[in-house]
Amino acid sequence: MRGELERALDRLMDGLRANWALYVKYTGTGEEICVNADTLMDTMSTIKIPVLVTLYRLVDAGELDLAQKYTLDTSFKRFGSGVLQYMDEGMIFTLRDAATLMIIESDNTATDYCFAAIGGPAAVNATMRELGFSDIKALGNCLDWFSALASVIDPALGELGPAELFRAGYPDLAPEDWISARDRFHFEEGPPFSRASARALGHLLEMIWNDSCASPEACAEMRGILHNQISRSRLPKYLPEAKIAHKTGDFSPFIANDIGVIETRNMAPIIICVLMAGHRGIWENLEDTVARIAEKVWVYGLYSAQ
């Protein structure tokens, strides 16, 4: 069975040209499946889980209050995923709201409020070192990444402040020019959002599940947030009988990361982290391959548990 699973996973990953990394752990047995699991990859928004852990550890320490209220300001509005960018300036929300939106909708505006609350990327890196992870590295916040992308599209945009950049938006390029700029950013000029290995992210997820990266109460809240993830097109797609807690990370069509925990009745949780980069092609095919990988991993776990 193990050999069949590994051959099936190889076929799936070989079927789409990309740089793949995979880490799987069947927590009931300790069995692991690793493909380039220690290679540092661009996390995209999966780095928001380390941000979440950092935030909750500060809550545990009494340094942050999840009930703290914030007033939405355009200087914090970010492009990409999330709803806060579309809300009126002056909207009131809490730090708990921001942490929740950061995960379940991958809201980039909410993420930068969370980054500001915890002390920025340096605070994430310090927390990861405290937990024993030298290869989970936040390299900037959402503004840093979107400003870098804007600079590749038009160098003048990279000189704008946060509110001015948001108000200006990206130029209305022809489709082929927009694709060319994104391609150049991913393959040549742009920095990664952050870097981590699939194994390290998997171990961090396991710490959330066994209450060892923060207080039991904080870990339970983090698990609850991750279970409410609204994206269903990758890890959960072919697993209707399972409960999936996960976080995606995207840069279409190059990256469609997804990391999480598969929970099924009568079977110990399965940790699964799928990372990739450098894909050119149809985005939906990339997402579907991640979903098929999760399906194969889950089916193997069911048979092994019998």
Disulfide bonds with the S-S distance in Angstrom:
none
